Amino acid sequence: MLNKNVAKLLNEQVNKELYSSYLYLDFSNYYRNKGLDGFANWYFIQAQEERDHALIVYNYLHENGEIVSLEAIAKPHVKIESSEDPLKAALGHEIFITDSINTIYEAAIKAKDFRTQQFLDWFVREQGEEEANASGLITKFELFGKDGRGLYLINEELKARTYTPPSPLTRTE
């Protein structure tokens, strides 16, 4: 049985991850409307990954006898005035999610919940990748995205991204 505070924080994380998915779907929509199908693809896949993250936590809660409470997903309120705005907003959001994961980890340490700490280790690594990817996209856009040819090449690179389910969802144990 999970510590009540840890379970509460994990349940909140399910909803934060679903919001992340919704946010990135909104970014995909923005880029699709701008004709940047590679950027749209990148964020569409990112939306799928965030949904998967929610499902991983959802499954963990159920596997540990917890009831999951799904809340309403807020409409994304990111003001987009340029093609760089979603990139910067995504980095800020990933930092927010990292802080949230760290808060749950701290609660699990306090509760001596070693199983949840081990479960969260994957998310800690994942968030490092998420922040690096978001930061890398900003760097590429700042270096090359203001030039039409550079933007075209970045867009083509992002178009090649494919969806791969995260390893915790593909476990066969």
C-alpha positions, 0 to 999 in steps of 0.5 A: 500500500502506498503512503497517502501523500505519495499516492495523492502526488502520483495521482496529481501527476497523472493529470499533469502528464495528461495536460502535457499531452494536451499542451503539446497537441496544441503546439502541434496544431499551431505548427500544422497551421503554419505549414511546419509539418516537421515541428507539428510531427515532433510535438504530435509524437511528444503529445503521445509520449506524455499521454504514455507517461500518464498511463505509466503512473496510472498503471502504477497506482492501480497495481498498488491498489490505489483509486485514480481520480481523473480531473478536467484537463485545462485548456492550454493558455500559452500565448503564441506570437512566434514560431519560437514561443512553443519551443520556449514554453515547452522547456518551461513546462518540462522544468515544471514537470521535473520539479513535480517528479522531484517533489514526488521522489522527495515524498517517497524518500520521506515515507521510505517508499523504496518501490516508488523511488525505484519506479520514479527513477525512470521518470527522473532519467526521462525528464533529463532527456525531455529538458535536453530535447526542449533546450536543443530545439531552442538552440537549433531554432535560434541558430538556424530557424530564422533563415528560411533554408535553416528552418526548412532543414530543421523542419525536415529533421523533425519530420523524421521523428517516429513514435516509440512506446516508452519501455515501462509500457512495453514490459512483458513481466 
